[in-house]
Amino acid sequence: MTQPLNVFATPNDVSSGVRNPETIADSLCKILADTYHLTFKTHAFHWNVEGPLFYSIHKLTEAQYENMFAAADELAERMRAIGQMAPLAMTTIVEASVVEDPLSIPSAGEMCSMLAKDHERISHRLHALIRIAAEQNDPVTEDLATARSAFHEKAAWMLRAITVS
């Protein structure tokens, strides 16, 4: 990442019980990066989807990018609540994210498969954050990560269900 997370740390009573807020913030930053990057990718696919499943995919992706946009704010605010800074640059988002940009405009089915794969990757990263948060005595982040993982697992399932023949 391009910015050290603890440079602008803001001590508070919330972060005092967390064993290592920098570790939590680093993981949150990665999830925030994934969420923000996938929000854009999902929105771009929403704009560009074509074919017989247009309406279904258009509506599904709209609901998903709206959820992720709200989640990005929640993730960044959690970073601030534990006394750390949220990312300040788009380069930080892109560098920290596991989401891959498409090289060309994919078919509707390929869009769904690509998005499902991204949701699964993020869910795996969230499972790691759940373990880290538990180890660092941060039940609030643990709960947040659990809820976000449930969203991404459901999103992956719904997208995969569209592509089943």
Accessible surface in RSA format (square Angstrom, percent):
REM  Atomic radii and reference values for relative SASA: ProtOr
REM  Chains: A
REM  Algorithm: Lee & Richards
REM  Probe-radius: 1.40
REM  Slices: 20
REM RES _ NUM      All-atoms   Total-Side   Main-Chain    Non-polar    All polar
REM                ABS   REL    ABS   REL    ABS   REL    ABS   REL    ABS   REL
RES MET A   1    91.78  47.5  22.48  14.9  69.30 165.0  23.04  19.6  68.75  91.1
RES THR A   2    76.46  54.4  42.64  43.2  33.82  80.6  46.40  62.3  30.06  45.4
RES GLN A   3    27.34  15.3  23.22  17.0   4.12   9.8  21.18  45.1   6.16   4.7
RES PRO A   4    84.89  61.9  71.79  65.4  13.10  47.6  83.79  69.2   1.10   6.9
RES LEU A   5    20.29  11.3  14.83  10.6   5.46  13.7  14.83  10.4   5.46  14.7
RES ASN A   6    80.54  55.5  67.99  65.7  12.55  30.2   6.59  15.9  73.95  71.5
RES VAL A   7    86.39  56.8  54.78  49.6  31.61  76.2  62.09  54.0  24.30  65.9
RES PHE A   8   111.00  55.5 100.29  62.1  10.71  27.9 107.16  65.0   3.84  11.0
RES ALA A   9    44.66  41.1  24.34  37.6  20.32  46.2  24.34  34.3  20.32  53.8
RES THR A  10    60.07  42.7  58.64  59.4   1.43   3.4  50.21  67.4   9.85  14.9
RES PRO A  11   121.81  88.8  98.97  90.2  22.84  83.0 105.43  87.0  16.38 101.8
RES ASN A  12    51.56  35.6  33.83  32.7  17.73  42.7  37.03  89.1  14.52  14.0
RES ASP A  13   132.59  92.9 117.28 116.7  15.32  36.2  35.26  83.0  97.33  97.1
RES VAL A  14    81.48  53.6  66.32  60.0  15.16  36.5  73.71  64.0   7.77  21.1
RES SER A  15    12.96  10.9   9.78  13.1   3.17   7.3   1.04   2.2  11.91  16.7
RES SER A  16    89.99  76.0  51.59  68.8  38.41  88.5  46.77  99.6  43.22  60.5
RES GLY A  17    42.29  52.1   0.00   N/A  42.29  52.1  35.95  98.6   6.34  14.2
RES VAL A  18    10.96   7.2   5.01   4.5   5.95  14.3   5.04   4.4   5.92  16.1
RES ARG A  19   168.54  70.8 131.63  67.1  36.91  87.9  59.21  80.9 109.33  66.3
RES ASN A  20    56.49  39.0  55.35  53.5   1.14   2.7  10.33  24.9  46.16  44.6
RES PRO A  21    22.61  16.5  22.61  20.6   0.00   0.0  22.61  18.7   0.00   0.0
RES GLU A  22    69.25  39.8  67.01  50.7   2.24   5.3  29.93  57.9  39.32  32.1
RES THR A  23    46.92  33.4  40.80  41.4   6.12  14.6  32.22  43.3  14.69  22.2
RES ILE A  24     0.00   0.0   0.00   0.0   0.00   0.0   0.00   0.0   0.00   0.0
RES ALA A  25     0.00   0.0   0.00   0.0   0.00   0.0   0.00   0.0   0.00   0.0
RES ASP A  26    44.84  31.4  44.84  44.6   0.00   0.0  14.05  33.1  30.79  30.7
RES SER A  27    15.50  13.1  14.20  19.0   1.29   3.0   5.84  12.4   9.66  13.5
RES LEU A  28     0.00   0.0   0.00   0.0   0.00   0.0   0.00   0.0   0.00   0.0
RES CYS A  29     0.18   0.1   0.18   0.2   0.00   0.0   0.00   0.0   0.18   0.2
RES LYS A  30    71.07  34.7  71.07  43.6   0.00   0.0  26.83  24.1  44.24  47.1
RES ILE A  31     2.60   1.5   2.60   1.9   0.00   0.0   2.60   1.9   0.00   0.0
RES LEU A  32     9.83   5.5   9.83   7.0   0.00   0.0   9.83   6.9   0.00   0.0
RES ALA A  33     0.05   0.0   0.05   0.1   0.00   0.0   0.05   0.1   0.00   0.0
RES ASP A  34     0.00   0.0   0.00   0.0   0.00   0.0   0.00   0.0   0.00   0.0
RES THR A  35     0.35   0.3   0.35   0.4   0.00   0.0   0.00   0.0   0.35   0.5
RES TYR A  36    85.48  39.9  84.01  47.8   1.47   3.8  44.17  33.2  41.31  50.9
RES HIS A  37    18.26  10.0  14.21   9.9   4.05  10.4  15.60  16.1   2.65   3.1
RES LEU A  38     0.00   0.0   0.00   0.0   0.00   0.0   0.00   0.0   0.00   0.0
RES THR A  39    12.82   9.1  12.82  13.0   0.00   0.0  12.82  17.2   0.00   0.0
RES PHE A  40   122.78  61.4 119.10  73.8   3.68   9.6 122.44  74.2   0.34   1.0
RES LYS A  41     6.45   3.1   4.44   2.7   2.01   4.8   3.26   2.9   3.20   3.4
RES THR A  42     0.00   0.0   0.00   0.0   0.00   0.0   0.00   0.0   0.00   0.0
RES HIS A  43    49.50  27.1  49.50  34.4   0.00   0.0  28.70  29.6  20.80  24.2
RES ALA A  44    18.67  17.2  18.67  28.8   0.00   0.0  18.67  26.3   0.00   0.0
RES PHE A  45     7.20   3.6   7.20   4.5   0.00   0.0   7.20   4.4   0.00   0.0
RES HIS A  46    11.88   6.5  11.77   8.2   0.11   0.3   0.27   0.3  11.61  13.5
RES TRP A  47   146.82  58.9 116.44  56.4  30.39  71.3 104.23  55.6  42.60  69.1
RES ASN A  48    65.97  45.5  55.72  53.8  10.25  24.7   6.36  15.3  59.61  57.6
RES VAL A  49     4.10   2.7   0.00   0.0   4.10   9.9   0.00   0.0   4.10  11.1
RES GLU A  50   139.87  80.3 129.42  97.9  10.45  24.9  43.99  85.1  95.88  78.3
RES GLY A  51    42.14  52.0   0.00   N/A  42.14  52.0  26.27  72.1  15.87  35.5
RES PRO A  52   144.84 105.6 102.92  93.8  41.92 152.4 116.93  96.5  27.91 173.5
RES LEU A  53    79.51  44.3  78.61  56.2   0.90   2.3  79.42  55.8   0.09   0.2
RES PHE A  54    81.57  40.8  81.53  50.5   0.04   0.1  81.53  49.4   0.04   0.1
RES TYR A  55   148.84  69.5 146.75  83.5   2.09   5.4 113.20  85.1  35.64  43.9
RES SER A  56    60.78  51.4  49.67  66.3  11.12  25.6  23.24  49.5  37.54  52.6
RES ILE A  57     0.58   0.3   0.58   0.4   0.00   0.0   0.58   0.4   0.00   0.0
RES HIS A  58    45.87  25.1  45.87  31.9   0.00   0.0  24.04  24.8  21.83  25.4
RES LYS A  59    96.15  46.9  90.96  55.8   5.19  12.4  48.10  43.3  48.05  51.2
RES LEU A  60    34.27  19.1  28.86  20.6   5.42  13.6  33.72  23.7   0.56   1.5
RES THR A  61     0.02   0.0   0.02   0.0   0.00   0.0   0.02   0.0   0.00   0.0
RES GLU A  62    47.72  27.4  47.72  36.1   0.00   0.0   6.70  13.0  41.02  33.5
RES ALA A  63    59.35  54.6  48.96  75.6  10.38  23.6  53.55  75.4   5.79  15.3
RES GLN A  64     6.29   3.5   5.97   4.4   0.32   0.8   5.43  11.6   0.86   0.7
RES TYR A  65    26.38  12.3  26.38  15.0   0.00   0.0  13.61  10.2  12.78  15.8
RES GLU A  66    98.66  56.6  89.55  67.7   9.12  21.7  34.84  67.4  63.82  52.1
RES ASN A  67    57.31  39.5  46.45  44.9  10.86  26.2  14.70  35.4  42.61  41.2
RES MET A  68     0.00   0.0   0.00   0.0   0.00   0.0   0.00   0.0   0.00   0.0
RES PHE A  69   124.96  62.5 123.09  76.2   1.87   4.9 123.22  74.7   1.74   5.0
RES ALA A  70    64.55  59.4  52.81  81.5  11.75  26.7  59.29  83.5   5.26  13.9
RES ALA A  71     2.76   2.5   0.63   1.0   2.12   4.8   2.32   3.3   0.44   1.2
RES ALA A  72     5.68   5.2   4.84   7.5   0.84   1.9   5.15   7.3   0.53   1.4
RES ASP A  73    83.33  58.4  78.15  77.8   5.18  12.2  24.54  57.8  58.79  58.6
RES GLU A  74    90.17  51.8  86.61  65.5   3.57   8.5  29.69  57.4  60.48  49.4
RES LEU A  75     0.18   0.1   0.18   0.1   0.00   0.0   0.18   0.1   0.00   0.0
RES ALA A  76    20.90  19.2  20.90  32.3   0.00   0.0  20.90  29.4   0.00   0.0
RES GLU A  77   101.36  58.2  96.98  73.4   4.38  10.4  39.35  76.1  62.01  50.6
RES ARG A  78    24.20  10.2  20.65  10.5   3.55   8.5  11.68  16.0  12.52   7.6
RES MET A  79     0.00   0.0   0.00   0.0   0.00   0.0   0.00   0.0   0.00   0.0
RES ARG A  80    94.22  39.6  87.40  44.6   6.82  16.2  36.73  50.2  57.49  34.8
RES ALA A  81    36.92  33.9  25.60  39.5  11.32  25.7  36.51  51.4   0.41   1.1
RES ILE A  82     0.35   0.2   0.00   0.0   0.35   0.8   0.00   0.0   0.35   0.9
RES GLY A  83     1.65   2.0   0.00   N/A   1.65   2.0   1.52   4.2   0.13   0.3
RES GLN A  84     4.19   2.3   4.19   3.1   0.00   0.0   0.00   0.0   4.19   3.2
RES MET A  85    36.38  18.8  36.38  24.1   0.00   0.0  33.30  28.3   3.09   4.1
RES ALA A  86    17.73  16.3  16.85  26.0   0.88   2.0  16.85  23.7   0.88   2.3
RES PRO A  87    23.19  16.9   3.01   2.7  20.18  73.4   3.22   2.7  19.98 124.1
RES LEU A  88   124.00  69.1  87.44  62.6  36.55  91.9  93.41  65.6  30.59  82.3
RES ALA A  89    44.53  40.9  34.72  53.6   9.81  22.3  42.75  60.2   1.79   4.7
RES MET A  90   115.70  59.9 104.35  69.1  11.36  27.0  97.29  82.7  18.42  24.4
RES THR A  91    80.72  57.4  76.91  78.0   3.81   9.1  72.74  97.7   7.99  12.1
RES THR A  92     2.63   1.9   2.63   2.7   0.00   0.0   2.44   3.3   0.19   0.3
RES ILE A  93    14.34   8.2  14.34  10.7   0.00   0.0  14.34  10.3   0.00   0.0
RES VAL A  94    80.43  52.9  72.58  65.7   7.85  18.9  72.58  63.1   7.85  21.3
RES GLU A  95   106.89  61.4  70.00  53.0  36.89  87.8  43.24  83.6  63.65  52.0
RES ALA A  96    11.14  10.2   0.21   0.3  10.92  24.8   8.60  12.1   2.54   6.7
RES SER A  97    17.92  15.1   0.00   0.0  17.92  41.3   0.15   0.3  17.77  24.9
RES VAL A  98    53.02  34.9  42.16  38.2  10.86  26.2  49.63  43.1   3.38   9.2
RES VAL A  99     7.82   5.1   0.04   0.0   7.78  18.7   0.04   0.0   7.78  21.1
RES GLU A 100   104.46  60.0 100.20  75.8   4.26  10.1  39.59  76.6  64.88  53.0
RES ASP A 101    84.81  59.4  67.71  67.4  17.10  40.4  26.89  63.3  57.91  57.8
RES PRO A 102    47.22  34.4  26.88  24.5  20.34  73.9  30.00  24.8  17.22 107.0
RES LEU A 103   185.46 103.3 145.54 104.1  39.92 100.4 149.67 105.1  35.79  96.3
RES SER A 104    86.12  72.8  69.00  92.1  17.12  39.4  52.09 110.9  34.03  47.7
RES ILE A 105   132.09  75.2 105.30  78.4  26.80  64.6 106.71  76.8  25.39  68.9
RES PRO A 106    16.73  12.2   8.03   7.3   8.69  31.6  12.10  10.0   4.63  28.8
RES SER A 107    64.30  54.3  48.47  64.7  15.83  36.5  52.97 112.8  11.33  15.9
RES ALA A 108    16.57  15.2  11.62  17.9   4.95  11.3  11.62  16.4   4.95  13.1
RES GLY A 109    32.90  40.6   0.00   N/A  32.90  40.6  26.87  73.7   6.04  13.5
RES GLU A 110    95.09  54.6  91.58  69.3   3.50   8.3  35.45  68.6  59.64  48.7
RES MET A 111     2.25   1.2   2.25   1.5   0.00   0.0   2.25   1.9   0.00   0.0
RES CYS A 112     0.16   0.1   0.14   0.2   0.02   0.0   0.02   0.0   0.14   0.2
RES SER A 113    43.88  37.1  41.65  55.6   2.23   5.1  24.90  53.0  18.98  26.6
RES MET A 114    55.28  28.6  51.12  33.8   4.17   9.9  47.70  40.6   7.58  10.0
RES LEU A 115     0.29   0.2   0.29   0.2   0.00   0.0   0.29   0.2   0.00   0.0
RES ALA A 116     0.00   0.0   0.00   0.0   0.00   0.0   0.00   0.0   0.00   0.0
RES LYS A 117   105.12  51.3 105.04  64.4   0.09   0.2  56.71  51.0  48.42  51.6
RES ASP A 118     1.95   1.4   1.92   1.9   0.03   0.1   0.02   0.0   1.93   1.9
RES HIS A 119     0.00   0.0   0.00   0.0   0.00   0.0   0.00   0.0   0.00   0.0
RES GLU A 120    62.19  35.7  60.42  45.7   1.77   4.2  25.18  48.7  37.01  30.2
RES ARG A 121    61.49  25.8  57.80  29.5   3.69   8.8  29.07  39.7  32.42  19.6
RES ILE A 122     0.00   0.0   0.00   0.0   0.00   0.0   0.00   0.0   0.00   0.0
RES SER A 123     4.52   3.8   4.52   6.0   0.00   0.0   3.93   8.4   0.58   0.8
RES HIS A 124   122.79  67.1 116.35  80.9   6.44  16.5  80.10  82.6  42.69  49.7
RES ARG A 125    55.75  23.4  49.40  25.2   6.35  15.1  25.65  35.1  30.09  18.2
RES LEU A 126     0.01   0.0   0.01   0.0   0.00   0.0   0.01   0.0   0.00   0.0
RES HIS A 127    62.93  34.4  61.44  42.7   1.49   3.8  41.59  42.9  21.34  24.8
RES ALA A 128    35.41  32.6  34.74  53.6   0.67   1.5  35.10  49.4   0.31   0.8
RES LEU A 129     1.40   0.8   0.87   0.6   0.53   1.3   1.00   0.7   0.40   1.1
RES ILE A 130    38.18  21.7  38.18  28.4   0.00   0.0  38.18  27.5   0.00   0.0
RES ARG A 131   142.82  60.0 138.77  70.7   4.06   9.7  67.25  91.9  75.57  45.8
RES ILE A 132    44.28  25.2  44.28  33.0   0.00   0.0  44.28  31.9   0.00   0.0
RES ALA A 133     0.00   0.0   0.00   0.0   0.00   0.0   0.00   0.0   0.00   0.0
RES ALA A 134    52.60  48.4  32.56  50.3  20.04  45.6  36.31  51.1  16.29  43.2
RES GLU A 135   113.79  65.3  97.10  73.5  16.69  39.7  46.77  90.5  67.02  54.7
RES GLN A 136    31.65  17.7  31.65  23.1   0.00   0.0   0.00   0.0  31.65  24.0
RES ASN A 137    76.10  52.5  67.43  65.2   8.68  20.9   5.91  14.2  70.19  67.8
RES ASP A 138     2.02   1.4   1.07   1.1   0.95   2.3   0.44   1.0   1.58   1.6
RES PRO A 139    81.70  59.5  80.90  73.7   0.80   2.9  81.43  67.2   0.27   1.7
RES VAL A 140    85.59  56.3  82.97  75.1   2.62   6.3  84.66  73.6   0.93   2.5
RES THR A 141     0.01   0.0   0.01   0.0   0.00   0.0   0.01   0.0   0.00   0.0
RES GLU A 142    50.11  28.8  50.11  37.9   0.00   0.0   7.36  14.2  42.75  34.9
RES ASP A 143   100.62  70.5  95.10  94.7   5.53  13.1  27.25  64.1  73.38  73.2
RES LEU A 144    17.00   9.5  11.13   8.0   5.87  14.7  16.43  11.5   0.57   1.5
RES ALA A 145     0.09   0.1   0.00   0.0   0.09   0.2   0.08   0.1   0.01   0.0
RES THR A 146    70.94  50.5  69.84  70.8   1.10   2.6  62.31  83.7   8.63  13.0
RES ALA A 147    61.88  56.9  48.71  75.2  13.18  30.0  55.81  78.6   6.07  16.1
RES ARG A 148    19.56   8.2  19.56  10.0   0.00   0.0   3.22   4.4  16.34   9.9
RES SER A 149     4.42   3.7   4.42   5.9   0.00   0.0   3.96   8.4   0.45   0.6
RES ALA A 150    60.07  55.2  49.53  76.4  10.54  24.0  54.88  77.3   5.20  13.8
RES PHE A 151    37.63  18.8  30.10  18.6   7.52  19.6  36.60  22.2   1.02   2.9
RES HIS A 152     0.32   0.2   0.32   0.2   0.00   0.0   0.00   0.0   0.32   0.4
RES GLU A 153    83.84  48.1  75.19  56.9   8.65  20.6  33.39  64.6  50.45  41.2
RES LYS A 154   115.45  56.3 110.07  67.5   5.38  12.8  58.12  52.3  57.33  61.1
RES ALA A 155     2.64   2.4   0.43   0.7   2.21   5.0   2.19   3.1   0.44   1.2
RES ALA A 156     4.75   4.4   4.61   7.1   0.14   0.3   4.75   6.7   0.00   0.0
RES TRP A 157   156.69  62.9 149.12  72.2   7.57  17.8 133.29  71.1  23.40  38.0
RES MET A 158    66.19  34.3  62.21  41.2   3.98   9.5  55.66  47.3  10.53  14.0
RES LEU A 159     0.00   0.0   0.00   0.0   0.00   0.0   0.00   0.0   0.00   0.0
RES ARG A 160    90.53  38.0  89.96  45.9   0.57   1.4  47.62  65.1  42.91  26.0
RES ALA A 161    54.99  50.6  35.35  54.6  19.64  44.7  39.44  55.5  15.56  41.2
RES ILE A 162    43.84  24.9  24.19  18.0  19.65  47.4  31.23  22.5  12.61  34.2
RES THR A 163    48.38  34.4  21.42  21.7  26.96  64.3  18.11  24.3  30.26  45.8
RES VAL A 164   115.64  76.1  88.72  80.3  26.92  64.9  94.71  82.3  20.93  56.8
RES SER A 165   152.54 128.9  80.03 106.8  72.52 167.0  82.10 174.8  70.44  98.7
END  Absolute sums over single chains surface
CHAIN  1 A     8355.3       6999.3       1355.9       5209.9       3145.4
END  Absolute sums over all chains
TOTAL          8355.3       6999.3       1355.9       5209.9       3145.4
